Amino acid sequence: MAKFQIIKDFDNKYHFNLKLKSGDIVLRSSDRTIAKIACEKQIDLVRTNSKFAQRFSRQSDEQGSYFILKDADNQVLGRSGYYTYWLDMERSIAAVRSYTHDAELEDLSSLAQKEVEMSL
């Protein structure tokens, strides 16, 4: 189980996190948008594109391994955090592929920033 959280930053821009039932955030939006509807459209694109294994790009650098989800036009939709172990990253990709299609949507954009931080 998972949920998308829409968050409004201090500078009034929106982004999303995909959060698993365990509390782990497995995917963060690649862009911050000025309109909430644009953020919701990004979530719809994640739902559509996460079905396809080839849309996930595995990367690594000096901080660890991570994955990127792209759309059919190779535009980045979201990025994971860093993983120490490759297998943990693969499990997170599997979770994104399994749970995004029916993940609930939680709109935290109207909450005060302090309340948002407490819910993450």
PyMOL commands that set and color helices and strands:
alter all, ss='L'
color gray80, all
select helices_A, chain A and resi 36-49+53-55+86-102+113-119
alter helices_A, ss='H'
color red, helices_A
select strands_A, chain A and resi 2-8+14-20+25-29+56-61+64-70+76-79+104-107
alter strands_A, ss='S'
color yellow, strands_A
deselect
rebuild
show_as cartoon
